[in-house]
Amino acid sequence: MDNRAEVRQFLSTRRGRITPEQAGIEPYGGRRRVPGLRREEVARLAGVSVDYYTRLERGNLSGVSESVLDAIAGALELDRAEHDHLYDLARTANMSGRKRAAAPAPSGVRPELRYLLDTITGAPAFIGNNRMDIVAANTLGYALYSDMYRGPGRPANHSRFIFLDPRAHNFYTDWERAASTNVAILRREAGRNPHDKGIAELIGELSMRSDEFRTRWAAHNVRRHYAGTKFFQHPVVGLLELNYQVLGLEEDPGHSLTVYPATPGSPSEEALKLLASWAVTENIAELAEANARG
């Protein structure tokens, strides 16, 4: 990923979404060609010179201090995910030494993580990497994403499923939201891992094959994604309303554990019990793991 281009496009898109009225300043300088803030207005809000802010927005974050980053984040009203993304871009700009591509993602997980997944029996759970792959799952996890394993792509990948598999439009009750969220997560991961070959190849593939992805990628939105509620329309058990928690795995950089428990006593809890029975009857875990191996 071209760091300078990423910085330039990220800052300019954030600047373009804020009007002077929203920023609490009086517009000046005559007729405005765009609804967003001008560079000089962002510089004034951040307490830096126009020349210095212009240098930053042109992609040169080399040597920028945390205080300046915080001031710019405040001026542009960045949320936490966007603030973190700006820091990631600055960290990349200030990396010294030869740039090296990230190591390939492991094809499996440590036995201890496999044991952990197997102990989670009442909720779908999976381990994913920062390239949106499902690296491993428990039985309910494979059952929840059974349609993903019916596709030809390996490893099973959330982004490819959402943008390249028509079944995703039925699986996600709000496909538009799922698609935008997926791209925002991937954009943040690309900022944190700018030399990861796998992420770059995934972005390139989706940009070539999906107009929906390409449009969303150009928006430069980023998102933190650690907890919330998701809705799925599963082909076997119907509507599922599941809470989710995402836990980073410190000993396995770039990997996280996601668990989808249902609210106790809810229809979705009963649906998960039915899904578990179906998964055992159909040998879903064995079939998914065999398909994952190609």
C-alpha positions, 0 to 999 in steps of 0.5 A: 500500500502506498503510504503517502497516497493513503494518507492524502486520501484519508485526510482529504476525505475526512476533511471533505465531510465536515462543514464549517458550521459543523466545525463551529467556525465562520466560513471565509474566503468567498465562494466554496467549491466543496462543502467540506473544510478547507486546508487552512480551516483545518490548520486553524482548528488544529493550531498548526500552520497552513504549510505544515498541514498541507505537507501532512495532507500531501502524505508526508507524516514523517516525524509528526508528533503525537500531539499534532496527530491528536490535534488533527484528529480533533479538528477533523472530528475523527472517531476512535477507529479513525484516530487509531488509523491515523496513528497507524499511517504515521507509524508506517511513515516513520518506520526505519530500515528496509520494508519487508513483507509480512510473513504468510498467514499460518494455515492452521492454529496451535493445538491449544487454540483448537482445544479452546474452540472445542470447549465452546459448544453452545455458540458459534466460534471461529479464529480468523486472521487479519486477511479475513480468513476463517482459520479454524472454527468449532462445529457451530462456527462451521455450521453458521458459515456453511454456505461460505464453505460451499464456495470454491475459494480457499481458505474460507474468507469473509470478504470474498463471500460477501462480495463474490458469492450471491448467497451472501445477499440472503445470508446477511439480513442487511447486506449493505451494512455487512459489506460496508463494515467488512471493507472498513475493517479491512481498510483498518487492517491494511493501515496496520499491516501495509506490507502484508502481501496477502492483504494487498492481494485480497484488496487487488482481487476484490477491486478487480472483481467487485464494483461494490467493493471498489466503491466502498474502498474509495470511501476510506472508512475504517472501523473498530469491530469488537462487540455488538449484535449481528443478524443472519438468515441461515438457510437451515434454521432461519433468522439468527440474532447473535451477540458477538465478542472479538478477542485478540490473541496476543500470542498469535499476532494478527489472529482473533477469536470471535464468539457468537452467543445468543441471548438466553431464552431467546428464539435464536438460542433455540435455533442454535440448538437446532443448528447444532443437531443439524451440524452433527447429523450432516457431519458439517465440521468434517465436511468443512475441514475437508473442504478447507484442505481443498 
